[in-house]
Amino acid sequence: MSSLSSEALERIRAQFDYGPYPRVPLEATPKENSGALAIHDIRSAFYRRDRSLKATEGACILDVGCGSGFKTLMLALANPGATIVGVDLSPKSVELAQERLKFQGFPEVKFYALGLDEIGQLGVAFDYINCDELLYFFDDPAAALGQMKAVLKPDGIIRTNLHSKNQRIAHYRLQELFKFLGFLDGNPEVAEMEAVTELMNALQPGVLSRAAVWNLPLQLQKEEKQDELEQWLLANLLLQADKGYSIPDLQRYLESAGLEFLGMVQAPQWRLSELFGDRDQIPAFWALGIQEASLLDQAYLYDLLHPVNRLFDFWCSLQPLAPTQDWENLPLEQRLELKVQLHPQLATSGIEQQLQEKLKLRERFSLARALHGEFLGLLTYEPLFGALIKPLFEKVLSVQELVQRFQQLQPLDYVTGELWELEAVAELVWNFLAELERDQCLFLIQA
């Protein structure tokens, strides 16, 4: 049974037959977009849950709501050797997706014009399900999650997302306005988009709804990017069946579907500690409470204090998070034996070249920026640490090998002026690696 009404299904199908999303040329490629590829790399998800890496070779991946196939292309690029299937409600989108993947050299990827409630017809169990920008359309997200769970392997992982009602509150006000005006009675097309644009442009800049949402559309008009403007309007102010949610809603849906929350896909963008300028000034009651709070409770507080994330973009599965690896309590000799692997989507010649340029200029660097863009609390590091990790672009090293490399690069202790004590240099290197792991830039693996 569908968790969308037949009327809503037809409205959504009509909208995306009219304007398949995203509107990206067939020749466009995300090969250089490390952040997007890392999101779609199943190793990111499985490391988050299991603290171990899953091979992409032979993995079976489902892209639900594949649209025009651009994100399916990301899945294909990020997961070499995987079998990938895409489904979408819109036949026009499926046709374009098939054409895109064939053009990009992945003719083996299969696409089907199916709704979420029909994916059982495929007769396949999947290691990983990508359901991007779709779950928030459903009248009952828990039922939709259950439909994905039904085709998920017992150890599989789902990546999906809901719209934050706090972040998109101005969009929902305007959607209500345009429903009242009749712009969403049928499938919004050129006439409706022109009417919305005319109205929003006519409002004074200080009007709250215009100030909250209209800066990007104004820029697109200024640059005469009409196609991008239309895509934005259809994905925002004229989006059929769009809904917003809270973190407690998300928790309730997961519990109803019998799924475990694994964390936000871009966890560094949800760190409560980064909302405070001076860590020493964080109230004691707050700091102590956060230590005991669940990941979902922490996300709830973040969304209330600083609702900048449009999506609750999360991983979930039948299996819970593996017990946290308490690396800090491992004896030093065991920590030194851990293997350090740069995230595969960072280990590219382009990013290595960017790091090399920073080293030449003796400038600070950030690997996290390549994965997450700009956000509060983004850490940068001294050139010495860039030189330390440069070999990781070519091979996996142990913590001990990196400690030895640090001693070669910087033989003397900053404070004492004497040769480093092993414990001191190991702690310095370890703290740096732990920060990079926290930023999802590398994996720490037990040998």
Stockholm file with secondary structure:
# STOCKHOLM 1.0

chainA/1-447         MSSLSSEALERIRAQFDYGPYPRVPLEATPKENSGALAIHDIRSAFYRRDRSLKATEGACILDVGCGSGFKTLMLALANPGATIVGVDLSPKSVELAQERLKFQGFPEVKFYALGLDEIGQLGVAFDYINCDELLYFFDDPAAALGQMKAVLKPDGIIRTNLHSKNQRIAHYRLQELFKFLGFLDGNPEVAEMEAVTELMNALQPGVLSRAAVWNLPLQLQKEEKQDELEQWLLANLLLQADKGYSIPDLQRYLESAGLEFLGMVQAPQWRLSELFGDRDQIPAFWALGIQEASLLDQAYLYDLLHPVNRLFDFWCSLQPLAPTQDWENLPLEQRLELKVQLHPQLATSGIEQQLQEKLKLRERFSLARALHGEFLGLLTYEPLFGALIKPLFEKVLSVQELVQRFQQLQPLDYVTGELWELEAVAELVWNFLAELERDQCLFLIQA
#=GR chainA/1-447 SS CCSSCHHHHHHHHHHHHHSCSSCCCTTCCCTTCHHHHHHHCHHHHHHHHHSSCCCSTTCEEEEETCTTSHHHHHHHHHSTTCEEEEEESCHHHHHHHHHHHHHTTCTTCEEEECCGGGGGGGCCCEEEEEECSCGGGCSCHHHHHHHHHTTEEEEEEEEEEEEBTTTTHHHHHHHHHHHHTTTTSSCCCHHHHHHHHHHHHHSCTTSHHHHHHCHHHHHHHHTTCHHHHHHHHHHTTTCTTCCCBCHHHHHHHHHHHTCEEEEETTGGGGCGGGGCSCGGGSCHHHHHHHHHSCHHHHHHHHHHHCCCCSEEEEEEESSCCCCCCCGGGSCHHHHHHCEEEECTTTCSHHHHHHHHHHHHHTCCBCSHHHHHCSCTTCCCBCHHHHHHHGGGGTCCEEHHHHHHHHHHHCCBCTTTSSBCCHHHHHHHHHHHHHHHHHTTSEEEECC
#=GC SS_cons         CCSSCHHHHHHHHHHHHHSCSSCCCTTCCCTTCHHHHHHHCHHHHHHHHHSSCCCSTTCEEEEETCTTSHHHHHHHHHSTTCEEEEEESCHHHHHHHHHHHHHTTCTTCEEEECCGGGGGGGCCCEEEEEECSCGGGCSCHHHHHHHHHTTEEEEEEEEEEEEBTTTTHHHHHHHHHHHHTTTTSSCCCHHHHHHHHHHHHHSCTTSHHHHHHCHHHHHHHHTTCHHHHHHHHHHTTTCTTCCCBCHHHHHHHHHHHTCEEEEETTGGGGCGGGGCSCGGGSCHHHHHHHHHSCHHHHHHHHHHHCCCCSEEEEEEESSCCCCCCCGGGSCHHHHHHCEEEECTTTCSHHHHHHHHHHHHHTCCBCSHHHHHCSCTTCCCBCHHHHHHHGGGGTCCEEHHHHHHHHHHHCCBCTTTSSBCCHHHHHHHHHHHHHHHHHTTSEEEECC
//
